[in-house]
């Protein structure tokens, strides 16, 4: 059902994009819009992961620099039947995580240092299983295409503002078409983008619980991350709000409602769905739990997660010995 809904929303987004092109320039405008959309999607397909990781200054880690964290991801990837993704840490006191990459063979998962301070290993496993579910479901590619189309529709709306009033623009609806292209289409695109994002989060929660084997660990993690995101700002996300949909919990301040303008479902609803899943035996730990020696009842690190340091773990580049990472 979620997959069908996503496909329908993507089809609507594509049709909306071409429709805006038609309103601006008739059939020739629609053709130009299609070519622009194809070009932007091609660029996003190959470059989105590098751009996002660079935005958050994420640093790749391995079994030497962050052994326990890396081992958790490795075991979860094995459980999911996925290739081992690249593993990154980015320095932020806000607990959060995201996945990126055009396909499972070129995927990356990233967690904040604040996440490793705030959560237990079981909870971190739940979070990273959720991110691997996005990879397995190819949500990273879906959301990249969706964001690209939404941005392109807004761009066409700006074109309508500058060129829509010309008499020779072949606009079949005149000024009404200009207004639709300027106002209604970008708003509709934003709503569709957010609806797709919410749909994919529910699916990733369910599959993530199956991968880690414990829906309650993910439910507990979601609660902690939501509370952290409510009180600890993510400066990079605030400066790049278009990336908010990538995170397991919306990193932007003031985003708490489960409505048409939310990129994420209401956290309480997600937690309730995971508790319901656990109640009926979904994601049984006996069949899927990673063998990483979990069982700690507290965070691995106890340092204040609201620290101001902007450094990230040294990954051994430049020839120096890599110091132990935050989960050593």
BELSULUR-V553988 format. One record per backbone hydrogen bond with DSSP energy under -0.5 kcal/mol. NH is the residue of the N-H (numbers start at 1). CO is the residue of the C=O. E is the energy in kcal/mol with one decimal. If there is no record, write none. Layout:
NH|CO|E + NH|CO|E
//
This chain:
5|1|-2.5 + 6|2|-2.4 + 7|3|-2.4 + 8|4|-2.3 + 9|5|-2.3 + 10|6|-2.6 + 11|7|-2.2 + 12|8|-2.2 + 13|9|-2.4 + 14|10|-2.4 + 15|11|-2.5 + 16|12|-2.7 + 17|13|-2.2 + 18|14|-2.3 + 19|15|-2.4 + 20|16|-2.4 + 21|17|-1.9 + 22|18|-1.9 + 23|19|-2.4 + 24|20|-1.9 + 25|21|-2.6 + 26|22|-2.7 + 28|25|-0.6 + 29|25|-1.3 + 30|26|-2.1 + 31|27|-2.2 + 32|28|-2.3 + 33|29|-2.4 + 34|30|-2.2 + 35|31|-2.2 + 36|32|-2.6 + 37|33|-2.6 + 38|34|-2.4 + 39|35|-2.3 + 40|36|-2.6 + 41|37|-2.5 + 42|38|-2.1 + 43|39|-2.2 + 44|40|-2.6 + 45|41|-2.5 + 46|42|-1.4 + 47|43|-1.7 + 48|44|-2.2 + 51|47|-2.1 + 52|48|-2.4 + 53|49|-2.3 + 54|50|-2.0 + 55|51|-2.1 + 56|52|-1.6 + 57|54|-1.3 + 58|53|-2.5 + 59|89|-3.1 + 61|87|-2.6 + 66|62|-2.2 + 68|327|-0.5 + 70|66|-2.7 + 71|67|-2.2 + 72|68|-2.2 + 73|69|-2.0 + 74|70|-2.5 + 75|71|-2.5 + 76|72|-2.2 + 77|73|-2.6 + 78|74|-1.9 + 79|75|-2.1 + 80|76|-2.2 + 81|77|-0.7 + 81|78|-0.8 + 82|77|-2.7 + 86|107|-2.2 + 87|61|-0.5 + 88|109|-2.5 + 89|59|-2.2 + 90|111|-1.9 + 92|90|-0.8 + 98|110|-2.4 + 99|246|-0.6 + 100|108|-2.6 + 106|103|-1.6 + 107|104|-0.8 + 108|100|-2.6 + 109|86|-2.5 + 110|98|-3.0 + 111|88|-1.8 + 112|96|-2.3 + 113|90|-1.8 + 114|92|-2.0 + 115|112|-0.5 + 116|112|-1.3 + 117|113|-1.4 + 118|114|-1.8 + 119|115|-2.0 + 124|120|-2.8 + 125|121|-2.4 + 126|122|-1.8 + 127|123|-2.2 + 128|124|-2.8 + 129|125|-2.2 + 130|126|-1.8 + 131|127|-1.9 + 132|128|-2.4 + 133|129|-2.0 + 134|130|-1.6 + 135|131|-1.7 + 136|132|-2.9 + 137|133|-2.7 + 138|135|-1.2 + 139|134|-2.6 + 140|134|-0.7 + 142|138|-1.9 + 143|139|-3.1 + 144|140|-1.4 + 145|141|-2.5 + 146|142|-2.3 + 147|143|-2.7 + 148|144|-2.3 + 149|145|-2.6 + 150|146|-2.6 + 151|147|-2.4 + 152|148|-2.4 + 153|149|-2.5 + 154|150|-2.0 + 155|151|-2.0 + 156|152|-2.4 + 157|153|-2.1 + 158|154|-1.8 + 159|155|-1.9 + 160|156|-2.4 + 161|157|-1.5 + 162|158|-1.7 + 163|159|-3.2 + 164|160|-2.1 + 166|163|-1.4 + 169|166|-1.0 + 172|22|-0.5 + 172|170|-0.5 + 174|171|-0.9 + 176|173|-1.2 + 177|173|-0.6 + 178|174|-1.6 + 179|175|-2.4 + 180|176|-2.4 + 181|177|-2.3 + 182|178|-2.3 + 183|179|-2.7 + 184|179|-0.9 + 185|180|-2.8 + 187|183|-1.5 + 188|184|-2.7 + 189|185|-2.7 + 190|186|-2.1 + 191|187|-2.2 + 192|188|-2.4 + 193|189|-2.6 + 194|190|-2.2 + 195|191|-2.2 + 196|192|-2.5 + 197|193|-2.1 + 198|194|-2.5 + 199|195|-2.1 + 200|196|-2.4 + 201|197|-1.7 + 202|198|-1.6 + 203|199|-1.6 + 204|200|-2.3 + 205|201|-2.2 + 206|202|-1.9 + 207|203|-2.5 + 208|204|-2.7 + 209|205|-2.2 + 210|206|-1.6 + 211|207|-2.2 + 212|208|-2.5 + 213|209|-1.5 + 215|282|-0.5 + 217|214|-0.8 + 218|214|-1.2 + 219|215|-2.3 + 220|216|-2.6 + 221|217|-2.2 + 222|218|-2.5 + 223|219|-1.8 + 224|220|-2.0 + 225|221|-2.9 + 226|222|-2.5 + 227|223|-2.0 + 228|224|-2.4 + 229|225|-3.1 + 230|226|-1.5 + 231|227|-0.8 + 231|228|-0.9 + 232|228|-2.5 + 233|231|-0.6 + 234|251|-0.5 + 235|233|-0.6 + 238|234|-2.4 + 239|235|-1.5 + 240|236|-1.1 + 243|240|-2.0 + 244|241|-1.7 + 246|243|-1.9 + 247|244|-1.3 + 248|97|-1.9 + 255|252|-1.1 + 256|254|-0.9 + 259|257|-1.1 + 262|259|-1.8 + 270|266|-1.9 + 271|267|-2.7 + 272|268|-2.4 + 273|269|-2.1 + 274|270|-1.9 + 275|271|-2.4 + 276|272|-2.2 + 277|273|-2.0 + 278|274|-2.4 + 279|275|-2.2 + 280|276|-1.3 + 281|278|-1.5 + 282|277|-3.0 + 284|281|-0.7 + 287|284|-1.3 + 288|284|-0.9 + 289|285|-1.9 + 292|290|-1.1 + 300|119|-0.9 + 301|116|-0.8 + 307|304|-1.2 + 319|316|-0.9 + 320|317|-0.6 + 325|65|-1.0 + 328|325|-1.8
//
